[in-house]
Structure formats: C-alpha cells, structure tokens
Amino acid sequence: MTVLCAWCGKLLKPGSEVVSHGICEHCSWQVERTLAKDMFRSRAIPRRRRPALAASARLPGFDEHVAV
Ligand SMILES: [Zn+2]
C-alpha cells in the first residue's frame, strides 16, 4: 500500500497501487501549530464570557464560595 501525505502529496511509504493517506512530519508540525493557534483563539473568546457562564452554571450550595 502506497502512503501519501494528504496535505502536500509527499510519498511517505512506497507500495502497491492501493493508495492511502497519512501526514508527513512537516505537515503534521504545521497542522499541530494551526490547531494550537485555533485552540488558543477559541479559548480566548470564552474567557471574556466566563463570568456569565459561571453564574448560570453555579452548583447549588457553592454560591457562597464563588467570588464574582
Ligand atoms: Zn506533507
């Protein structure tokens, strides 16, 4: 089975005409970086909304311990 990088098309593992897709080291690094950036971005937005979310998600009996 031939394995190609699904991102850049680089040949990862030569084999038969059956083609499968993987990810090469370079693209995996790029994808990880992009994901990390996206995670940081998506985390940065809820942070601003957290006070409202925390207030609605407060558990009974915990109200007096939460400093808002
Ligand atoms: Zn690649």
N, CA, C, O and the ligand as a Tripos MOL2 file, in Angstrom:
@<TRIPOS>MOLECULE
protein
  273   271    69     0     0
PROTEIN
NO_CHARGES

@<TRIPOS>ATOM
      1 N           0.8460   -1.1950    0.0000 N.3       1 MET1
      2 CA          0.0000    0.0000    0.0000 C.3       1 MET1
      3 C           0.8850    1.2500    0.0000 C.2       1 MET1
      4 O           1.7890    1.3770    0.8270 O.2       1 MET1
      5 N           0.6250    2.1560   -0.9170 N.am      2 THR2
      6 CA          1.3700    3.4100   -1.0160 C.3       2 THR2
      7 C           0.7340    4.4210   -0.0660 C.2       2 THR2
      8 O          -0.4870    4.5760   -0.0340 O.2       2 THR2
      9 N           1.5560    5.0880    0.6870 N.am      3 VAL3
     10 CA          1.0370    6.1030    1.6080 C.3       3 VAL3
     11 C           1.5630    7.4700    1.1900 C.2       3 VAL3
     12 O           2.7710    7.6940    1.1100 O.2       3 VAL3
     13 N           0.6340    8.3690    0.9290 N.am      4 LEU4
     14 CA          0.9790    9.7380    0.5470 C.3       4 LEU4
     15 C           0.5500   10.7030    1.6410 C.2       4 LEU4
     16 O          -0.3960   10.4400    2.3840 O.2       4 LEU4
     17 N           1.2530   11.8160    1.7280 N.am      5 CYS5
     18 CA          0.8240   12.8540    2.6640 C.3       5 CYS5
     19 C          -0.4330   13.5000    2.0800 C.2       5 CYS5
     20 O          -0.4290   13.9430    0.9320 O.2       5 CYS5
     21 N          -1.4870   13.5520    2.8570 N.am      6 ALA6
     22 CA         -2.7540   14.1070    2.3810 C.3       6 ALA6
     23 C          -2.6660   15.6190    2.2000 C.2       6 ALA6
     24 O          -3.5030   16.2130    1.5200 O.2       6 ALA6
     25 N          -1.6760   16.2340    2.7940 N.am      7 TRP7
     26 CA         -1.5500   17.6990    2.7430 C.3       7 TRP7
     27 C          -0.7130   18.1520    1.5500 C.2       7 TRP7
     28 O          -1.1580   18.9830    0.7590 O.2       7 TRP7
     29 N           0.5090   17.6040    1.4160 N.am      8 CYS8
     30 CA          1.4060   18.0720    0.3540 C.3       8 CYS8
     31 C           1.6230   17.0260   -0.7330 C.2       8 CYS8
     32 O           2.2290   17.3320   -1.7590 O.2       8 CYS8
     33 N           1.1470   15.8070   -0.5360 N.am      9 GLY9
     34 CA          1.2720   14.7760   -1.5450 C.3       9 GLY9
     35 C           2.6030   14.0370   -1.5540 C.2       9 GLY9
     36 O           2.8630   13.2310   -2.4480 O.2       9 GLY9
     37 N           3.4370   14.3060   -0.5720 N.am     10 LYS10
     38 CA          4.7460   13.6570   -0.4720 C.3      10 LYS10
     39 C           4.5690   12.1470   -0.2530 C.2      10 LYS10
     40 O           3.6830   11.7080    0.4810 O.2      10 LYS10
     41 N           5.4350   11.3710   -0.9090 N.am     11 LEU11
     42 CA          5.3890    9.9180   -0.7670 C.3      11 LEU11
     43 C           5.9860    9.5250    0.5820 C.2      11 LEU11
     44 O           7.1630    9.7680    0.8500 O.2      11 LEU11
     45 N           5.1700    8.9250    1.4110 N.am     12 LEU12
     46 CA          5.6240    8.5410    2.7490 C.3      12 LEU12
     47 C           6.0840    7.0920    2.7750 C.2      12 LEU12
     48 O           7.0550    6.7500    3.4500 O.2      12 LEU12
     49 N           5.3720    6.2340    2.0260 N.am     13 LYS13
     50 CA          5.7000    4.8120    2.0360 C.3      13 LYS13
     51 C           5.3550    4.2180    0.6790 C.2      13 LYS13
     52 O           4.1770    4.0490    0.3620 O.2      13 LYS13
     53 N           6.3730    3.8950   -0.1370 N.am     14 PRO14
     54 CA          6.0840    3.3140   -1.4450 C.3      14 PRO14
     55 C           5.5080    1.9090   -1.2980 C.2      14 PRO14
     56 O           5.8990    1.1560   -0.4060 O.2      14 PRO14
     57 N           4.5860    1.5720   -2.1740 N.am     15 GLY15
     58 CA          3.9850    0.2450   -2.0980 C.3      15 GLY15
     59 C           3.1710   -0.0530   -3.3430 C.2      15 GLY15
     60 O           3.5300    0.3830   -4.4370 O.2      15 GLY15
     61 N           2.0950   -0.7790   -3.1930 N.am     16 SER16
     62 CA          1.2490   -1.1760   -4.3140 C.3      16 SER16
     63 C           0.4350    0.0110   -4.8230 C.2      16 SER16
     64 O           0.5710    1.1270   -4.3210 O.2      16 SER16
     65 N          -0.4190   -0.2390   -5.8300 N.am     17 GLU17
     66 CA         -1.2320    0.8370   -6.4060 C.3      17 GLU17
     67 C          -2.3570    1.2900   -5.4630 C.2      17 GLU17
     68 O          -3.0270    2.2910   -5.7160 O.2      17 GLU17
     69 N          -2.5520    0.5370   -4.3750 N.am     18 VAL18
     70 CA         -3.5500    0.9440   -3.3850 C.3      18 VAL18
     71 C          -2.9640    2.1300   -2.6140 C.2      18 VAL18
     72 O          -1.9240    2.0190   -1.9650 O.2      18 VAL18
     73 N          -3.6540    3.2560   -2.7030 N.am     19 VAL19
     74 CA         -3.1260    4.4680   -2.0760 C.3      19 VAL19
     75 C          -3.8840    4.8220   -0.8030 C.2      19 VAL19
     76 O          -5.1140    4.8590   -0.7730 O.2      19 VAL19
     77 N          -3.1250    5.0740    0.2200 N.am     20 SER20
     78 CA         -3.7040    5.5290    1.4790 C.3      20 SER20
     79 C          -3.0920    6.8890    1.7860 C.2      20 SER20
     80 O          -2.0740    7.2610    1.2030 O.2      20 SER20
     81 N          -3.6910    7.6070    2.6710 N.am     21 HIS21
     82 CA         -3.1700    8.9340    3.0080 C.3      21 HIS21
     83 C          -2.7780    9.0220    4.4680 C.2      21 HIS21
     84 O          -3.4570    8.5160    5.3610 O.2      21 HIS21
     85 N          -1.6770    9.6740    4.6660 N.am     22 GLY22
     86 CA         -1.1900    9.9330    6.0150 C.3      22 GLY22
     87 C          -0.7780   11.3790    6.1000 C.2      22 GLY22
     88 O          -1.3230   12.2340    5.4010 O.2      22 GLY22
     89 N           0.1740   11.6510    6.9480 N.am     23 ILE23
     90 CA          0.6650   13.0210    7.0670 C.3      23 ILE23
     91 C           2.1710   12.9700    7.3010 C.2      23 ILE23
     92 O           2.6530   12.2040    8.1360 O.2      23 ILE23
     93 N           2.9100   13.7940    6.5550 N.am     24 CYS24
     94 CA          4.3550   13.7990    6.7180 C.3      24 CYS24
     95 C           4.7380   14.6430    7.9440 C.2      24 CYS24
     96 O           3.9040   15.3410    8.5200 O.2      24 CYS24
     97 N           6.0000   14.5630    8.3200 N.am     25 GLU25
     98 CA          6.4650   15.2470    9.5280 C.3      25 GLU25
     99 C           6.2540   16.7560    9.4330 C.2      25 GLU25
    100 O           5.8090   17.4060   10.3790 O.2      25 GLU25
    101 N           6.5900   17.2910    8.2550 N.am     26 HIS26
    102 CA          6.4830   18.7400    8.0580 C.3      26 HIS26
    103 C           5.0390   19.2160    8.1960 C.2      26 HIS26
    104 O           4.7650   20.2030    8.8800 O.2      26 HIS26
    105 N           4.1070   18.4980    7.5320 N.am     27 CYS27
    106 CA          2.7070   18.9070    7.5730 C.3      27 CYS27
    107 C           2.1000   18.6820    8.9490 C.2      27 CYS27
    108 O           1.2700   19.4700    9.4030 O.2      27 CYS27
    109 N           2.5140   17.6050    9.6170 N.am     28 SER28
    110 CA          1.9790   17.3270   10.9530 C.3      28 SER28
    111 C           2.3760   18.4490   11.9020 C.2      28 SER28
    112 O           1.6050   18.8350   12.7810 O.2      28 SER28
    113 N           3.6020   18.9730   11.7130 N.am     29 TRP29
    114 CA          4.0690   20.0850   12.5330 C.3      29 TRP29
    115 C           3.2530   21.3370   12.2590 C.2      29 TRP29
    116 O           2.8870   22.0810   13.1690 O.2      29 TRP29
    117 N           2.9730   21.5520   10.9490 N.am     30 GLN30
    118 CA          2.1860   22.7250   10.5540 C.3      30 GLN30
    119 C           0.7510   22.6250   11.0630 C.2      30 GLN30
    120 O           0.1820   23.6030   11.5480 O.2      30 GLN30
    121 N           0.1730   21.4220   10.9450 N.am     31 VAL31
    122 CA         -1.2120   21.2150   11.3700 C.3      31 VAL31
    123 C          -1.3150   21.3820   12.8870 C.2      31 VAL31
    124 O          -2.2610   21.9820   13.3970 O.2      31 VAL31
    125 N          -0.3250   20.8400   13.5930 N.am     32 GLU32
    126 CA         -0.3260   20.9780   15.0560 C.3      32 GLU32
    127 C          -0.2510   22.4360   15.4790 C.2      32 GLU32
    128 O          -0.9160   22.8700   16.4200 O.2      32 GLU32
    129 N           0.5890   23.1880   14.7460 N.am     33 ARG33
    130 CA          0.7380   24.6020   15.0480 C.3      33 ARG33
    131 C          -0.5670   25.3510   14.8070 C.2      33 ARG33
    132 O          -0.9650   26.2070   15.5960 O.2      33 ARG33
    133 N          -1.2370   25.0040   13.6770 N.am     34 THR34
    134 CA         -2.5020   25.6460   13.3360 C.3      34 THR34
    135 C          -3.5580   25.3080   14.3750 C.2      34 THR34
    136 O          -4.3270   26.1710   14.7970 O.2      34 THR34
    137 N          -3.5890   24.0350   14.7870 N.am     35 LEU35
    138 CA         -4.5690   23.5970   15.7860 C.3      35 LEU35
    139 C          -4.3280   24.3000   17.1080 C.2      35 LEU35
    140 O          -5.2720   24.7290   17.7710 O.2      35 LEU35
    141 N          -3.0620   24.4170   17.4900 N.am     36 ALA36
    142 CA         -2.7200   25.0700   18.7460 C.3      36 ALA36
    143 C          -3.1620   26.5250   18.7170 C.2      36 ALA36
    144 O          -3.6560   27.0600   19.7100 O.2      36 ALA36
    145 N          -2.9740   27.1620   17.5490 N.am     37 LYS37
    146 CA         -3.3800   28.5630   17.3910 C.3      37 LYS37
    147 C          -4.9000   28.6820   17.5060 C.2      37 LYS37
    148 O          -5.4150   29.5860   18.1640 O.2      37 LYS37
    149 N          -5.6170   27.7420   16.8490 N.am     38 ASP38
    150 CA         -7.0810   27.7550   16.8720 C.3      38 ASP38
    151 C          -7.5890   27.5200   18.2870 C.2      38 ASP38
    152 O          -8.5480   28.1520   18.7290 O.2      38 ASP38
    153 N          -6.9320   26.6030   18.9920 N.am     39 MET39
    154 CA         -7.3450   26.3040   20.3630 C.3      39 MET39
    155 C          -7.1520   27.5240   21.2500 C.2      39 MET39
    156 O          -7.9800   27.8350   22.1050 O.2      39 MET39
    157 N          -6.0170   28.2150   21.0190 N.am     40 PHE40
    158 CA         -5.7460   29.4260   21.7980 C.3      40 PHE40
    159 C          -6.8040   30.4690   21.5130 C.2      40 PHE40
    160 O          -7.2860   31.1490   22.4190 O.2      40 PHE40
    161 N          -7.1670   30.5930   20.2200 N.am     41 ARG41
    162 CA         -8.1610   31.5780   19.8050 C.3      41 ARG41
    163 C          -9.5310   31.2470   20.3830 C.2      41 ARG41
    164 O         -10.2160   32.1250   20.9070 O.2      41 ARG41
    165 N          -9.9350   29.9670   20.2870 N.am     42 SER42
    166 CA        -11.2670   29.5860   20.7570 C.3      42 SER42
    167 C         -11.3490   29.6490   22.2770 C.2      42 SER42
    168 O         -12.4280   29.8150   22.8460 O.2      42 SER42
    169 N         -10.1860   29.5140   22.9320 N.am     43 ARG43
    170 CA        -10.1550   29.6120   24.3900 C.3      43 ARG43
    171 C         -10.1890   31.0710   24.8160 C.2      43 ARG43
    172 O         -10.7050   31.4100   25.8810 O.2      43 ARG43
    173 N          -9.6270   31.9300   23.9650 N.am     44 ALA44
    174 CA         -9.5450   33.3500   24.2930 C.3      44 ALA44
    175 C         -10.9260   33.9930   24.2750 C.2      44 ALA44
    176 O         -11.1750   34.9330   25.0290 O.2      44 ALA44
    177 N         -11.8240   33.5050   23.4320 N.am     45 ILE45
    178 CA        -13.1620   34.0950   23.3370 C.3      45 ILE45
    179 C         -14.0150   33.7320   24.5740 C.2      45 ILE45
    180 O         -14.5570   34.6360   25.2100 O.2      45 ILE45
    181 N         -14.1520   32.4340   24.9350 N.am     46 PRO46
    182 CA        -14.9740   32.1290   26.1080 C.3      46 PRO46
    183 C         -14.4590   32.7640   27.3970 C.2      46 PRO46
    184 O         -15.2240   32.9610   28.3410 O.2      46 PRO46
    185 N         -13.1720   33.0840   27.4390 N.am     47 ARG47
    186 CA        -12.6170   33.6860   28.6560 C.3      47 ARG47
    187 C         -13.3470   34.9770   28.9980 C.2      47 ARG47
    188 O         -13.5860   35.2840   30.1660 O.2      47 ARG47
    189 N         -13.6990   35.7320   27.9480 N.am     48 ARG48
    190 CA        -14.4030   37.0020   28.1620 C.3      48 ARG48
    191 C         -15.8390   36.7560   28.6090 C.2      48 ARG48
    192 O         -16.4430   37.5810   29.2950 O.2      48 ARG48
    193 N         -16.3840   35.5820   28.1990 N.am     49 ARG49
    194 CA        -17.7890   35.2800   28.5260 C.3      49 ARG49
    195 C         -17.8970   34.4630   29.8070 C.2      49 ARG49
    196 O         -19.0030   34.1950   30.2770 O.2      49 ARG49
    197 N         -16.7690   34.0650   30.3750 N.am     50 ARG50
    198 CA        -16.7660   33.1650   31.5180 C.3      50 ARG50
    199 C         -17.5990   33.6420   32.7090 C.2      50 ARG50
    200 O         -18.3000   32.8220   33.3030 O.2      50 ARG50
    201 N         -17.5630   34.9210   33.0900 N.am     51 PRO51
    202 CA        -18.3580   35.3360   34.2540 C.3      51 PRO51
    203 C         -19.8390   35.0010   34.1000 C.2      51 PRO51
    204 O         -20.4780   34.5650   35.0570 O.2      51 PRO51
    205 N         -20.3920   35.2050   32.8920 N.am     52 ALA52
    206 CA        -21.7980   34.9190   32.6400 C.3      52 ALA52
    207 C         -22.0540   33.4120   32.6880 C.2      52 ALA52
    208 O         -23.0590   32.9670   33.2420 O.2      52 ALA52
    209 N         -21.1430   32.6320   32.1080 N.am     53 LEU53
    210 CA        -21.2870   31.1780   32.0880 C.3      53 LEU53
    211 C         -21.1790   30.6150   33.4980 C.2      53 LEU53
    212 O         -21.9500   29.7350   33.8810 O.2      53 LEU53
    213 N         -20.2310   31.1170   34.2590 N.am     54 ALA54
    214 CA        -20.0190   30.6360   35.6220 C.3      54 ALA54
    215 C         -21.2430   30.9160   36.4750 C.2      54 ALA54
    216 O         -21.6170   30.1040   37.3210 O.2      54 ALA54
    217 N         -21.8660   32.0620   36.2530 N.am     55 ALA55
    218 CA        -23.0330   32.4420   37.0360 C.3      55 ALA55
    219 C         -24.2050   31.5060   36.7560 C.2      55 ALA55
    220 O         -24.9470   31.1510   37.6720 O.2      55 ALA55
    221 N         -24.3770   31.1040   35.4900 N.am     56 SER56
    222 CA        -25.5060   30.2470   35.1340 C.3      56 SER56
    223 C         -25.2140   28.7830   35.4620 C.2      56 SER56
    224 O         -26.1370   27.9870   35.6330 O.2      56 SER56
    225 N         -23.9250   28.4280   35.5500 N.am     57 ALA57
    226 CA        -23.5480   27.0460   35.7960 C.3      57 ALA57
    227 C         -23.2230   26.7900   37.2710 C.2      57 ALA57
    228 O         -22.6840   25.7380   37.6150 O.2      57 ALA57
    229 N         -23.5420   27.7250   38.1190 N.am     58 ARG58
    230 CA        -23.2320   27.5910   39.5340 C.3      58 ARG58
    231 C         -24.0000   26.4190   40.1420 C.2      58 ARG58
    232 O         -25.1940   26.2550   39.8910 O.2      58 ARG58
    233 N         -23.3260   25.6270   40.9230 N.am     59 LEU59
    234 CA        -23.9630   24.4690   41.5320 C.3      59 LEU59
    235 C         -24.6080   24.8760   42.8490 C.2      59 LEU59
    236 O         -24.0950   25.7520   43.5460 O.2      59 LEU59
    237 N         -25.7270   24.2480   43.1950 N.am     60 PRO60
    238 CA        -26.3750   24.6050   44.4590 C.3      60 PRO60
    239 C         -25.4340   24.3360   45.6290 C.2      60 PRO60
    240 O         -24.7780   23.2960   45.6800 O.2      60 PRO60
    241 N         -25.3740   25.2640   46.5540 N.am     61 GLY61
    242 CA        -24.5110   25.0980   47.7100 C.3      61 GLY61
    243 C         -23.1280   25.6770   47.5160 C.2      61 GLY61
    244 O         -22.3670   25.8100   48.4740 O.2      61 GLY61
    245 N         -22.7900   26.0290   46.2640 N.am     62 PHE62
    246 CA        -21.4630   26.5830   46.0020 C.3      62 PHE62
    247 C         -21.4940   28.1030   45.8830 C.2      62 PHE62
    248 O         -20.4500   28.7540   45.8440 O.2      62 PHE62
    249 N         -22.7130   28.6630   45.8240 N.am     63 ASP63
    250 CA        -22.8490   30.1000   45.5970 C.3      63 ASP63
    251 C         -22.0480   30.9340   46.5710 C.2      63 ASP63
    252 O         -21.3950   31.8980   46.1720 O.2      63 ASP63
    253 N         -22.0890   30.5800   47.8330 N.am     64 GLU64
    254 CA        -21.4310   31.4150   48.8420 C.3      64 GLU64
    255 C         -19.9080   31.3620   48.7710 C.2      64 GLU64
    256 O         -19.2240   32.2150   49.3380 O.2      64 GLU64
    257 N         -19.3730   30.3430   48.0630 N.am     65 HIS65
    258 CA        -17.9170   30.2350   47.9510 C.3      65 HIS65
    259 C         -17.3750   30.8710   46.6840 C.2      65 HIS65
    260 O         -16.1620   31.0060   46.5230 O.2      65 HIS65
    261 N         -18.2830   31.2670   45.7680 N.am     66 VAL66
    262 CA        -17.8360   31.8370   44.4950 C.3      66 VAL66
    263 C         -17.7420   33.3420   44.6050 C.2      66 VAL66
    264 O         -18.7450   34.0200   44.8310 O.2      66 VAL66
    265 N         -16.5560   33.8590   44.4490 N.am     67 ALA67
    266 CA        -16.3470   35.3020   44.4580 C.3      67 ALA67
    267 C         -16.4900   35.8170   43.0430 C.2      67 ALA67
    268 O         -15.6600   35.5080   42.1880 O.2      67 ALA67
    269 N         -17.5200   36.5920   42.7780 N.am     68 VAL68
    270 CA        -17.7560   37.1090   41.4240 C.3      68 VAL68
    271 C         -17.3900   38.5860   41.3710 C.2      68 VAL68
    272 O         -17.5150   39.2150   40.3210 O.2      68 VAL68
    273 ZN          3.1100   16.7500    3.8620 Zn       69 ZN69
@<TRIPOS>BOND
     1     1     2 1
     2     2     3 1
     3     3     4 2
     4     3     5 am
     5     5     6 1
     6     6     7 1
     7     7     8 2
     8     7     9 am
     9     9    10 1
    10    10    11 1
    11    11    12 2
    12    11    13 am
    13    13    14 1
    14    14    15 1
    15    15    16 2
    16    15    17 am
    17    17    18 1
    18    18    19 1
    19    19    20 2
    20    19    21 am
    21    21    22 1
    22    22    23 1
    23    23    24 2
    24    23    25 am
    25    25    26 1
    26    26    27 1
    27    27    28 2
    28    27    29 am
    29    29    30 1
    30    30    31 1
    31    31    32 2
    32    31    33 am
    33    33    34 1
    34    34    35 1
    35    35    36 2
    36    35    37 am
    37    37    38 1
    38    38    39 1
    39    39    40 2
    40    39    41 am
    41    41    42 1
    42    42    43 1
    43    43    44 2
    44    43    45 am
    45    45    46 1
    46    46    47 1
    47    47    48 2
    48    47    49 am
    49    49    50 1
    50    50    51 1
    51    51    52 2
    52    51    53 am
    53    53    54 1
    54    54    55 1
    55    55    56 2
    56    55    57 am
    57    57    58 1
    58    58    59 1
    59    59    60 2
    60    59    61 am
    61    61    62 1
    62    62    63 1
    63    63    64 2
    64    63    65 am
    65    65    66 1
    66    66    67 1
    67    67    68 2
    68    67    69 am
    69    69    70 1
    70    70    71 1
    71    71    72 2
    72    71    73 am
    73    73    74 1
    74    74    75 1
    75    75    76 2
    76    75    77 am
    77    77    78 1
    78    78    79 1
    79    79    80 2
    80    79    81 am
    81    81    82 1
    82    82    83 1
    83    83    84 2
    84    83    85 am
    85    85    86 1
    86    86    87 1
    87    87    88 2
    88    87    89 am
    89    89    90 1
    90    90    91 1
    91    91    92 2
    92    91    93 am
    93    93    94 1
    94    94    95 1
    95    95    96 2
    96    95    97 am
    97    97    98 1
    98    98    99 1
    99    99   100 2
   100    99   101 am
   101   101   102 1
   102   102   103 1
   103   103   104 2
   104   103   105 am
   105   105   106 1
   106   106   107 1
   107   107   108 2
   108   107   109 am
   109   109   110 1
   110   110   111 1
   111   111   112 2
   112   111   113 am
   113   113   114 1
   114   114   115 1
   115   115   116 2
   116   115   117 am
   117   117   118 1
   118   118   119 1
   119   119   120 2
   120   119   121 am
   121   121   122 1
   122   122   123 1
   123   123   124 2
   124   123   125 am
   125   125   126 1
   126   126   127 1
   127   127   128 2
   128   127   129 am
   129   129   130 1
   130   130   131 1
   131   131   132 2
   132   131   133 am
   133   133   134 1
   134   134   135 1
   135   135   136 2
   136   135   137 am
   137   137   138 1
   138   138   139 1
   139   139   140 2
   140   139   141 am
   141   141   142 1
   142   142   143 1
   143   143   144 2
   144   143   145 am
   145   145   146 1
   146   146   147 1
   147   147   148 2
   148   147   149 am
   149   149   150 1
   150   150   151 1
   151   151   152 2
   152   151   153 am
   153   153   154 1
   154   154   155 1
   155   155   156 2
   156   155   157 am
   157   157   158 1
   158   158   159 1
   159   159   160 2
   160   159   161 am
   161   161   162 1
   162   162   163 1
   163   163   164 2
   164   163   165 am
   165   165   166 1
   166   166   167 1
   167   167   168 2
   168   167   169 am
   169   169   170 1
   170   170   171 1
   171   171   172 2
   172   171   173 am
   173   173   174 1
   174   174   175 1
   175   175   176 2
   176   175   177 am
   177   177   178 1
   178   178   179 1
   179   179   180 2
   180   179   181 am
   181   181   182 1
   182   182   183 1
   183   183   184 2
   184   183   185 am
   185   185   186 1
   186   186   187 1
   187   187   188 2
   188   187   189 am
   189   189   190 1
   190   190   191 1
   191   191   192 2
   192   191   193 am
   193   193   194 1
   194   194   195 1
   195   195   196 2
   196   195   197 am
   197   197   198 1
   198   198   199 1
   199   199   200 2
   200   199   201 am
   201   201   202 1
   202   202   203 1
   203   203   204 2
   204   203   205 am
   205   205   206 1
   206   206   207 1
   207   207   208 2
   208   207   209 am
   209   209   210 1
   210   210   211 1
   211   211   212 2
   212   211   213 am
   213   213   214 1
   214   214   215 1
   215   215   216 2
   216   215   217 am
   217   217   218 1
   218   218   219 1
   219   219   220 2
   220   219   221 am
   221   221   222 1
   222   222   223 1
   223   223   224 2
   224   223   225 am
   225   225   226 1
   226   226   227 1
   227   227   228 2
   228   227   229 am
   229   229   230 1
   230   230   231 1
   231   231   232 2
   232   231   233 am
   233   233   234 1
   234   234   235 1
   235   235   236 2
   236   235   237 am
   237   237   238 1
   238   238   239 1
   239   239   240 2
   240   239   241 am
   241   241   242 1
   242   242   243 1
   243   243   244 2
   244   243   245 am
   245   245   246 1
   246   246   247 1
   247   247   248 2
   248   247   249 am
   249   249   250 1
   250   250   251 1
   251   251   252 2
   252   251   253 am
   253   253   254 1
   254   254   255 1
   255   255   256 2
   256   255   257 am
   257   257   258 1
   258   258   259 1
   259   259   260 2
   260   259   261 am
   261   261   262 1
   262   262   263 1
   263   263   264 2
   264   263   265 am
   265   265   266 1
   266   266   267 1
   267   267   268 2
   268   267   269 am
   269   269   270 1
   270   270   271 1
   271   271   272 2
@<TRIPOS>SUBSTRUCTURE
     1 MET1         2 RESIDUE 1 A MET
     2 THR2         6 RESIDUE 1 A THR
     3 VAL3        10 RESIDUE 1 A VAL
     4 LEU4        14 RESIDUE 1 A LEU
     5 CYS5        18 RESIDUE 1 A CYS
     6 ALA6        22 RESIDUE 1 A ALA
     7 TRP7        26 RESIDUE 1 A TRP
     8 CYS8        30 RESIDUE 1 A CYS
     9 GLY9        34 RESIDUE 1 A GLY
    10 LYS10       38 RESIDUE 1 A LYS
    11 LEU11       42 RESIDUE 1 A LEU
    12 LEU12       46 RESIDUE 1 A LEU
    13 LYS13       50 RESIDUE 1 A LYS
    14 PRO14       54 RESIDUE 1 A PRO
    15 GLY15       58 RESIDUE 1 A GLY
    16 SER16       62 RESIDUE 1 A SER
    17 GLU17       66 RESIDUE 1 A GLU
    18 VAL18       70 RESIDUE 1 A VAL
    19 VAL19       74 RESIDUE 1 A VAL
    20 SER20       78 RESIDUE 1 A SER
    21 HIS21       82 RESIDUE 1 A HIS
    22 GLY22       86 RESIDUE 1 A GLY
    23 ILE23       90 RESIDUE 1 A ILE
    24 CYS24       94 RESIDUE 1 A CYS
    25 GLU25       98 RESIDUE 1 A GLU
    26 HIS26      102 RESIDUE 1 A HIS
    27 CYS27      106 RESIDUE 1 A CYS
    28 SER28      110 RESIDUE 1 A SER
    29 TRP29      114 RESIDUE 1 A TRP
    30 GLN30      118 RESIDUE 1 A GLN
    31 VAL31      122 RESIDUE 1 A VAL
    32 GLU32      126 RESIDUE 1 A GLU
    33 ARG33      130 RESIDUE 1 A ARG
    34 THR34      134 RESIDUE 1 A THR
    35 LEU35      138 RESIDUE 1 A LEU
    36 ALA36      142 RESIDUE 1 A ALA
    37 LYS37      146 RESIDUE 1 A LYS
    38 ASP38      150 RESIDUE 1 A ASP
    39 MET39      154 RESIDUE 1 A MET
    40 PHE40      158 RESIDUE 1 A PHE
    41 ARG41      162 RESIDUE 1 A ARG
    42 SER42      166 RESIDUE 1 A SER
    43 ARG43      170 RESIDUE 1 A ARG
    44 ALA44      174 RESIDUE 1 A ALA
    45 ILE45      178 RESIDUE 1 A ILE
    46 PRO46      182 RESIDUE 1 A PRO
    47 ARG47      186 RESIDUE 1 A ARG
    48 ARG48      190 RESIDUE 1 A ARG
    49 ARG49      194 RESIDUE 1 A ARG
    50 ARG50      198 RESIDUE 1 A ARG
    51 PRO51      202 RESIDUE 1 A PRO
    52 ALA52      206 RESIDUE 1 A ALA
    53 LEU53      210 RESIDUE 1 A LEU
    54 ALA54      214 RESIDUE 1 A ALA
    55 ALA55      218 RESIDUE 1 A ALA
    56 SER56      222 RESIDUE 1 A SER
    57 ALA57      226 RESIDUE 1 A ALA
    58 ARG58      230 RESIDUE 1 A ARG
    59 LEU59      234 RESIDUE 1 A LEU
    60 PRO60      238 RESIDUE 1 A PRO
    61 GLY61      242 RESIDUE 1 A GLY
    62 PHE62      246 RESIDUE 1 A PHE
    63 ASP63      250 RESIDUE 1 A ASP
    64 GLU64      254 RESIDUE 1 A GLU
    65 HIS65      258 RESIDUE 1 A HIS
    66 VAL66      262 RESIDUE 1 A VAL
    67 ALA67      266 RESIDUE 1 A ALA
    68 VAL68      270 RESIDUE 1 A VAL
    69 ZN69       273 GROUP 0 **** ****
